[in-house]
Amino acid sequence: MENAMSPTFLTSLELADRWRVSPRTIEDWRRRRRPPHPVRIGRRVLYRLADVEALERAELARLSCATMAEFVGTVPGATGSQS
């Protein structure tokens, strides 16, 4: 039987697997209070899936904007903010 909380929360190990990082990296980020911020339910440390997905979307948007800015800067005649 699947845990009823699994669609809503991720464990540290599940988050590490999702982001392909070491579980120790997730622990280190938690100690440094980097997002995503965990929720404690009893003794369990969990991460809200909605928070994780929001961070993923924000990072994707940030990377997309940076990539587009680099691209515009390399295309002759393209308008961009070059000094």
KELO-274926 format. One line per field, with one value per residue (C-alpha): residue in three letters; x, y, z; residue number from 0. Coordinates in pm, whole numbers, plus 50000, padded with zeros to 5 digits. Layout:
N
type	(Ala_...)
x	(X_...)
y	(Y_...)
z	(Z_...)
seq	(NUM_...)
END
This chain:
83
type	(Met_Glu_Asn_Ala_Met_Ser_Pro_Thr_Phe_Leu_Thr_Ser_Leu_Glu_Leu_Ala_Asp_Arg_Trp_Arg_Val_Ser_Pro_Arg_Thr_Ile_Glu_Asp_Trp_Arg_Arg_Arg_Arg_Arg_Pro_Pro_His_Pro_Val_Arg_Ile_Gly_Arg_Arg_Val_Leu_Tyr_Arg_Leu_Ala_Asp_Val_Glu_Ala_Leu_Glu_Arg_Ala_Glu_Leu_Ala_Arg_Leu_Ser_Cys_Ala_Thr_Met_Ala_Glu_Phe_Val_Gly_Thr_Val_Pro_Gly_Ala_Thr_Gly_Ser_Gln_Ser)
x	(50000_50139_50193_49912_50166_50389_50220_50244_50581_50928_51182_51541_51638_51360_51461_51826_51727_51501_51777_52055_52261_52397_52167_52447_52409_52041_52135_52399_52148_51904_52168_52252_51878_51877_51550_51351_51275_51173_50865_50893_50612_50696_51058_51042_51199_50993_50985_50660_50638_50478_50785_51023_50834_50825_51203_51248_51031_51217_51554_51440_51318_51645_51852_51630_51669_52046_52076_51859_52066_52385_52229_52106_52451_52610_52372_52480_52211_52007_51895_52030_52182_52546_52783)
y	(50000_50339_50602_50860_51142_51042_51261_51569_51526_51397_51253_51375_51061_51109_51472_51375_51113_51358_51620_51362_51489_51316_51285_51459_51758_51781_51758_52028_52260_52200_52293_52608_52688_52682_52611_52404_52440_52116_52044_51830_51586_51404_51296_51293_51564_51611_51850_51975_51867_52204_52386_52159_52209_52588_52593_52383_52622_52926_52771_52675_53032_53173_52947_53019_53396_53367_53147_53384_53685_53506_53410_53763_53895_53670_53731_54018_54283_54141_54387_54317_54497_54509_54770)
z	(50000_49900_50168_50154_50196_49905_49640_49866_50038_49952_50192_50183_49993_49737_49687_49645_49387_49204_49179_49131_49423_49728_50031_50223_49992_50085_50455_50408_50236_50521_50781_50583_50560_50182_50004_49980_50348_50518_50721_51031_51093_51411_51370_50990_50778_50463_50170_50021_49658_49569_49712_49521_49195_49248_49293_48981_48778_48913_48832_48484_48423_48557_48334_48034_48081_48123_47815_47611_47721_47618_47285_47209_47293_47029_46739_46511_46487_46775_47038_47380_47671_47574_47706)
seq	(0_1_2_3_4_5_6_7_8_9_10_11_12_13_14_15_16_17_18_19_20_21_22_23_24_25_26_27_28_29_30_31_32_33_34_35_36_37_38_39_40_41_42_43_44_45_46_47_48_49_50_51_52_53_54_55_56_57_58_59_60_61_62_63_64_65_66_67_68_69_70_71_72_73_74_75_76_77_78_79_80_81_82)
END
